[in-house]
Amino acid sequence: MELRHLRYFVSLAECLSFTRAAERVHVTQSTLSHQIKQLEDELGHTLFERIGKRVVLTEAGETFLGYASKALLEVDHGLSHLKRAGDELTGEVRIGATGSFNVGFVPECLANFLERNPTVKVTVEELSADAIGQRLIDGTLDVGVAYEPADPTHLWFEPLYTEEMVLVVSPRHPLAQRKRVRMVELHRQAMVMLPHSFATRDLLDECFKSCGAEPVVVAEMNTIAPMIGLVARTQLATIISSLAVTGAEDVKTIPLESPTPMRTPGILWKRDAAQTPAVRSFAAAMRKMALGRSLRAA
């Protein structure tokens, strides 16, 4: 078993797509498939099952993923410590992030990245997903942190992890003490939501439609922090990523079910664009942070 086998396995386990996984590790799909088969033969277990066009982890694959991921983290950590001082990265990384990720995820990644690379200049702009995509295409951003774009023609989306969206209310709200809330219970509930220009709003509208609920949207805001501030001061509710509420002590978060709104954040790249070492290093920092979150959640 070689290190590349583990990297190919973890990449495929995270993407659950031979196409995306092969792009991530920069090999052809046939090479990736062959290497995964070698690993399965050596382990004596089938790690993936193909169901139609879908790829899913087997029970053995789920078990092995935790160990393989931790092994790669240790190897990457060791490699980072072997960098010589003269090899310090320089240059600039221009990042575009939607509001949900600019609250907690991006600052955490930046803190770790800048601690290791103090000579790199970083600029971060909070933008809509559409604006991030256009800026990547224009070449005025190096990397984006958002959800999968509706039109991937010029952009490549690299999934990072899967997250649940939660109900957010003030401590005085009638639902504040609930452990879970069904989406149908939000029928006629007064809410503040993102505008229809956001893909997240379309997702939530579909969730409401599927259970027959129609909330009363009394306000729309295009940034997360003001939405949380409004919820904290009123009897309005909202639904946002749980990561966007990190550290907010004046609101309550409640898991949703039937259905549970789910989103997959990821890294947005311009297809075929050359990336500097600094940009690649920051992307690696985001992957490690995302993997750490996934392991903690498991």
N, C-alpha and C positions, 0 to 999 in steps of 0.2 A: 504494500500500500504506500503510495506517495502523496506528498502534500497536495499536489494538483487534484488528486481524486477527492480529497476532502473539500477543496474549494469548489469543484464542479458540483459535488453533491449538495453542499449548502446553498449554492446559487440556485440550483434547480428546485430545492425544497422551498426557498423563499419566493421564487417566481412562479413555480408550478406551470412553467411554460418552457419547452425546449428552445423556442425562438428567442424569448427574452433572456433566458439564462445563458444561451450561447453568445448573445450580444454582450452581456455583462462581462463574461470571462474571455471574450475575444477569440472564440474558436467557432468552427462550423457546427451545425446541428449534428451532423453525422459523427464528428469527433467527440462531441459531448455525449452522445448516446453510447458510443463505443467505450468511453472511459467509465461511464456509469455502470455499464454491463460488466466491465472488468472488476469494479469495486464490489458489485453484487456477487460475482463469482467467488471473489476472495473471501467475502464475509459469509457466503453460504445462505444469504437471505435476499429476497426481493425487497427492494427499498421503495419502488414506485409501481403504481398500477396505472395503466392507460385505459380510461373509460371514455370511448368516443374520441373527441378531440381534447379531453381534459386529462390532466396528470394529477394524481393524488398520492400522498404518502401512505405506505402500508404501516401497520403497527410497528414492524421492525424499523422502518424508516423514521417514524416518530421518535422511537427510543434512541436510535443512533444519532439523530439530529442534535440533541442536547449535548452529547459528548463531542461530536465533531465541531460544533460551534464554539464550545469552550476551548477546544484544542487550538483552533485557528486564532481565537482571541489572544491566547497565550503566546503563540508564535508571532503574531503581529506586534504584540506588546514588546517582545524581546527584540524584534527587528528595529522598532523605533528607538530603543535604547542604544543600539549599535551605531546610530547615525553620528557622524563626526561633527564637531562644532563648525568646521569649514564647509559642511554641506547644508547649512541652514538655508531654508527656502526664502526667496525674495519675490517681489512682484505684488500683484493686486488680485483680489478675488471679489467680483461684483455679484452679489446675491439678490435675487428677488424672492420674497416669501409672502404667502397669503397670511391674513391676520391670525388664523388659528395657530400657525407654527411660529409666528414671530413673537408670541407670548412666552413660550417655554422651550420648545424644541431647538429652534435656531440659536437662542442665547446659550443654551447648554453646550451645543456643538461648538460654538464660537469660543466659549471659555476654555474648553479642552484644546481646541486647535491653536489659539493664540498663545496658550501657555507653552506649547511645543514650538511654535513658529512666531516669535515676537517681532520678526523683521518683515512679516507680510502685512500689507495694508488691506483691510477688509471694509467694504461698504455694503450695507444692507438696506433695501427699500421694501416697504410693505405695499404690495400691489394686488390687484385682482388677478385671478388666474389667466384671464384673457390678455391682460397687460403684460404679465410675465412671459407668456408665450410669444407675444409680438416683439418684446424687447430681446428675447433670446434670438429670434429670427433676425432682428436688426443688428445683432452683435453688440448691443449696449449692456447686456448682462452675460455673465459666464455660466451661471447655474441657477435653477429655480427650485423652490420647495413648494409643492402644491399637489393637487389631485390630477388624475389622468385627464388629458385634454380631450375634447370631443373630436377634434380633427388632428390625428397624429402624423399628418403628411410630412411636416417639416420638423417635428419634435419627437424625441424618444423619451418614453416614460419608464423610469426604473422604480418599481415598488419598494417601499421600505418596511412597512408593517401594516397591520390592520387594526383599526380603532373603532370603538363604540362611541356614538354620540349620546349625550345625556341631557336630561331635563334640568334646567337651572332655574331656581326660584329663590326668593328672599326667605329668611328664617320665619317670617310672619305669614307666609303663603299657606293656604289650606292643605297643600300637598307636601309641605316641607318635611313632615315627619314620616312620610311613606318610605318604605325600603325599595319598592319598585312601582312603576306606573305603566299601565297599558296605554298604548297610543290612542285607543278609542276613548279613553277617559279625558282626553284633551279636547273633545268635541265642545265647541262654543267657549273654549278657554281663551282668555285675552292674552295675546302673545306679541312679542317683538321678534322679528325674523330678518334674515338677510334678504336683499331684493332678489327678484327673479333673474337678474343677470348673473347670479352665482349658481354653479352646478349643485351646491349643497342644498339650496332652496328647492330645486327641482327634485332632488332625492327625497327630501322631507315631504314635499307635496305628494309624491307617489306613495310614501308610507302612510300618510293620512288617508289618501284615496283608497288604499288597499283594505283599510279597516273601517271605512265609512265615517271617518271623523272630519269635521270642518272647524278648525280653530278660527278665532276672530283675530286677525292680524291688525292690530291698532297702530303699529309703528314698524317701519323698516329702516335698518341702519346697515351701512356697508363696511363697518369695522367692528371687531369683537369687543374691545375694551368698553366703548360707550354702551353697547348692549348689556354687558354685565353690570355696568354702573346704573343703568335704568332699571334693570331687574331688582337690584339691591334696594332701590328707593321706592318701588311700587309693588303692586300685586300682579304685575305682568310676569310671564314665564318665557323662556326661550329654550332652544335646543342647539347645542354646540358641542364641539369636541371636548372631552374631559380634560385634555392636555391644556386647553386654552383657559381653564379655570384654576390652574395650579396656583396656589398661594392666595386665592381670593377667600378671605375669611368671612365676608359679609353676605355670602350666598350659599345655598345648598345645592348639591348635585345628586340626582336620583336616576338610577338606571331605568331604561325604557325597554319594553318588551311587546311582542305581538303587533307589529314586528319590531325588532331592534335595529335602528338605523346604523349602518356600518359604512365606513369609508376606508380607502387605502391611500394614504399619503405616499409621496415618492419624490424622486429627484427628476427634474425636467432638464433635458439637454437639447441643444440644436443638433440635428442629425449631421454627421460627418464634420462637425466643427473640431478643430484642434484644441486640446486642453493643455494648459500650462501645468507644470508640476505642483504649483500651489493650489490650483483648482482641483486637481486630482486628489491631492492630500486632504482638502476640505471635504470632498465627496466621501473619502474613506472614513473621515471622522463622523460623518452623518451615518454611514452604514454601521459603524461600531456602536454608535449611540442607539440606533434603531434596534440592532441585535440585542443589546443589553436590555432594552425595554421589553423585547419579546421574551427573553429568557426569564426576566423577573415576573412577567405576567404568567408564564407557564408554571 
